[in-house]
Amino acid sequence: MQKLAVDIGAEYHAPIVSGETGPIIANLIIVVYTIAGVIILFAIVSAGFNMVKGAGNNSPDDMAKSKKTITFALIGFFVMFMSYWIIQYIEFISGSEFITNSVI
């Protein structure tokens, strides 16, 4: 019965070994940063479009909303940027690899 069991991970050189959470967390962080970047890009582009539309319609309310959206998107970008560098700093100090040891 033991001959029927095959360790597929060892057989096909799987990048994630059972019990290791580091590469999973690293991949999750990369995916979250990517999704957040796309959302920030979409927010800035749509707010810019609404600002131009508000200027054309002579609507100060639309321009104020767009300005606030761009401000919050840039704050979100700054928070995301700083979180990445904080993780890099923790990697440097601790000698471990959170993001740089990913599977992707």
N, C-alpha and C positions, 0 to 999 in steps of 0.2 A: 504494500500500500504506500510506502514511503517513496517508491520510485515514481509514482504518479504526480507527486507534488513537485512543481518547478518554480523556482524563484524568478519570476518574470523580470523584476527590476534588475537583478544581477545579470540575467541572460541578455537583455536588450540594452543594458547600460542606461537605466533610467536616471534622469538628472536629479530627481527628488527621491531620497531614500526614506523609507518608513521611519517615522519618529523624529525627523528633522523639520523644524518649523522655520528656520532661518530663511531658506530660499522662498518659502511660501509667503512670509511676511515681506521679503524684499520685492517679490512680484506684485503683491497687493499694494505696496507703497507706490510702485511705478505706475500701476493702473490708476490709482487714485490721483496721482499727480497729472497724468495724462487727461483724465476726465475733467479735473478741475481746470486745467489749461484750456481745454475746449470750451468749457462753460464761460470762463473769463473772456476768451476771445469773442464768443457769441454775444456776451453782454456788452462789450465795448463796441462792437460793430453795430448792434441793434440800437444802442444808445446814441451812437453817432448819427445813424440814419434818422432816428427820431428827433435829434437836435436840429438837423438840417431841415426836416419836415416842419418842426416847430418854428424855425426861423422864417421859412417860406410862408407859413400861415400867420405869422406875427403873433404867436402864442407864447407868452412868457412862462406859463405853467408847464407846457411841454418841454421847454428848454431847461427849466429848473429840475424837472424830473430826470431828464437825460443827464444833466450835469451831476446829479446825485447818484445816478446809476454808474456813471463812469468813475466817480470818486470811490464808490464801494467796490467796484471791480478792481481798481488799482490798489485799494487797501487789501483786497483778497489776494491779488498777485503778490504783494509785498509779504503778506503772512505766509503764503505758500513758498516763496523764495527763501524767506528766513528759516522756515521749518526745514527745508532741504539742507541749508548750510549748518543748522544746528545738529542735524543728524550726521552730516559729514564731520563736524567737530567732535561729536561723541564717538564716531568711528575712529578718528585719529587719536583721541585720548585713550580710549579703551583698547585699541588694537584689534577690534572685531570689525566685521563687514556686514552691515545691515543691507545697504542698497547695492553696493558694488559686487556682492556675491549672489546675483540673481540668476534665474534660469533662462529668462527671456533674452 
